[in-house]
Amino acid sequence: MAKALAAGTPQLILPFAYDQMDNALRVKRLSAGDWIKPGKRSAVAIADALKKIIEPQSAVQAQTIATRFGGGTGLECAADLIDQFRSNRDSANGSLAKAFTLLKRN
């Protein structure tokens, strides 16, 4: 699901176990696709759902969602966040050290 969202691809989800229902509801809520309940699946239902998600507005919404991913992989994103955290922590530690030095002088 995440890769399809990052790629800006509308999805049709046919959940049957575990976290798939949650993912299906999330995709629907984001307007990045649709889903069909297990008891409601048929060739006609799947064809109708696919017709809806290949419409231009579905593609536009899926592309809009994709921009939130920033274009990098999950690993790149995690590494960037760690670097930002470390930089902020180092800056904060430096500021605290300066503050303590000033307090000791006074």
PyMOL commands that set and color helices and strands:
alter all, ss='L'
color gray80, all
select helices_A, chain A and resi 2-7+20-29+38-40+43-53+56-67+74-105
alter helices_A, ss='H'
color red, helices_A
select strands_A, chain A and resi 11-13+33-35
alter strands_A, ss='S'
color yellow, strands_A
deselect
rebuild
show_as cartoon
